């Protein structure tokens, strides 16, 4: 018997991969089935691969195309035509602690991809979401570089607590809390690092986050490495920003005439000689530069994948001396050890420097012209000079014999050093093990580390000689550190049997939050040489410090069941414990249930030529808001400040400050949602419609206590409210040939109502113009009703201004007196609806996009107009005051001047805040077939180019009180919005 032995040899296979239109498809994975041998097609679609002579199958796969398996046999050339897959069937969305096919989603979840997020160059991720998602309202409260953003998912859910959603960045949970004059924490993250954003809106989607899910959840997934050769991307844009409008005020001649009239004496002998005078707005506003640079690299093998990126962002503000800088680094690593184990890590580190300017003022009057740069620019007399002859800032109190000491040179306020430096690191590490087929265990370890250094110094040299005293020169320095550590153990089991599919997710989580803060205030410096770096030189110093700790522990379970991709049923339950809450209410239970029916899969729909997909969804669940309470609020607390003298010795006193409440607990929202997803024309026209009813109870509210208790109030779970709404979203591919054209639009309606306050309390006064009122939404204005000007011979009612030519308000109850009983609800800061429309076109190498956003039906209380429409003397006013009342001009519009006079708080200053804004328009050209480059795209872009509105202020998208739940829609000298012109370049290597 003879034995023949043959060595196994490799065979070289060549070929090309094209799509159904005959175009080459680069980047297709060509793999020998059952081995680790793999290659990718080139830009021409060609490939070469060596396969064992006994190999039988090549597998061709690429995202967006149907996978193919082809027998090799005796072939040496294989040409493949790949068909595009029905993306609707395999499209995946990120959900809490996992992902799922979009068709299996039973909740209300919206997705925004990276390319849409950064179409409008933004500092803040939330800005990129604005008007792109139904049910999501994003407001730029302050347009300063890195400025405050407030986000509401399906309305406001709290009174004293936070209504901001929970943000989860690669598993790391953060919040977005900041005031009107402080930068947003989300500004520390580079939006270009983001792969996708999912917004979880209903209870079935958010219940998995339990006590932190009541305000919605925003899941942010950053970019990671992918299979293939290392690719390098470089991006840059530069641009210029300009103020969109200025506010008309009196010129020098008009101001001089008003001063003479108010003080009934000749202050200015010849007002006409004053001319136009100083335009203070021109002095503080500028054309400001904005620039952004980013480079990234990503790639990997079948075992290890990586990505790294670096970013530098620098934005000058349109007000001089304001600026925001960000430096960020990010790296990800994913490694498959073997068939059973893998691990990975993500680290994102940033360093931001915010050089701020004090703008938004919460004052009704005088302080608006001395603390806000914007207010000072409007109120500074145009008859005065900004600079001395030597170029130094000229304090107003040193001019005109010190007459104008109650106003401030706005240039002096821009000289106040006000800087905040933040170093932040978000780190995540995971390890995953496949225990048996279908069962995996994943352990994650997350850290959010942040340190902030605050510096402020108000120099002596900006003060006039008459203003300087022993306390001149004031400094502030603060240092805060926060650490959030989170561990999660996640067990996932997936099993399919027949047409049934089952997935179980179990989570155990434990989290600890640490925070400490130290600061020092000082004044009375000998000079400005050391600024705030030597506070020991100050005459007066005051220090304070605090430290908090919070612990959370959670157990969660979720079951996803589906049958035949037709019926879907999900059950979620989470049990949360939190140290912040009362002794009797440490733990809370948050369940949710949801289901979906893909009607299109039913037999009676198989012959339908109208629908290409049709799905009905419904959900019901309970979520909580733990962010409503600060640590130790449920305990008896003490505070310093009750100082006293004992035996002739001054002693620092400590006194009770908080009464314990053992029943203090989280605010709880119960939400029902019903939704319908349907599409036509083979998925080219898609609609999503949702209706919801969300009732929130146990809302924190302050209850007044009798003086005999020794306390003024107690915080408890007393109030309730409801949000109801409708959401509509549509996206369509109008053209899909050489000319591509898509259109996306969304439309949202939300109605908020306060159902109860504490006990029998029906109304709670927040400010002279705003109240909480049972039966009304949060954010209503209650004022007098403006009724013109008192004319000669007209009876002046007691309680009103009391002069001919003065403002008149309506006597609503007809008692012949003007009292608080004559006030009524005169405005509502909540919009009737919000919307967004975007469209994208591409033809050959050209691309064009346009994005329009809008808010309709909301009112704004223009407090800055109230301040500067009051002709009380000593400061400038709005230009309209030229039409003030006089015997020869008996107008009903503007009151006459009165020294120290004040206008009543009336609906005269309630304005329509509706607007339609051309948010972004861009045009790009992609250069192809450039040697050594995969691609290069050059584009020009303009942001906030046009705003259509009747609002008289700088901009209708505003709120002086930052992210407040109750004082919303108030405009008092907030940093104005800028329009931006950009040119950018994107390069791929």
Helices and strands as residue ranges (DSSP letters): E 10-19, E 29-32, E 38-40, E 46-52, E 57-61, E 68-71, E 80-82, H 87-90, E 92-95, E 98-101, G 102-104, E 109-113, H 114-117, H 125-129, E 136-140, E 149-153, E 166-169, E 172-174, G 185-188, G 191-193, E 194-200, H 203-206, G 207-212, E 217-222, E 228-243, H 252-263, G 271-274, H 280-284, E 288-300, E 304-316, E 323-336, E 341-355, H 368-371, H 373-379, G 396-398, G 400-402, H 410-414, E 417-436, E 439-458, G 460-462, E 474-497, E 500-523, G 535-537, E 540-563, E 567-578, E 587-598, G 599-601, G 603-605, E 611-625, G 626-628, E 637-640, E 644-646, E 649-651, E 654-658, E 667-680, E 685-704, G 707-709, E 713-736, E 739-756, E 763-767, E 770-773, E 780-783, E 786-789, E 807-809, G 820-822, E 824-828, E 833-843, E 846-856, E 859-862, H 863-868, G 879-883, G 907-909, E 910-912, E 915-927, E 935-949, E 970-971, E 978-988
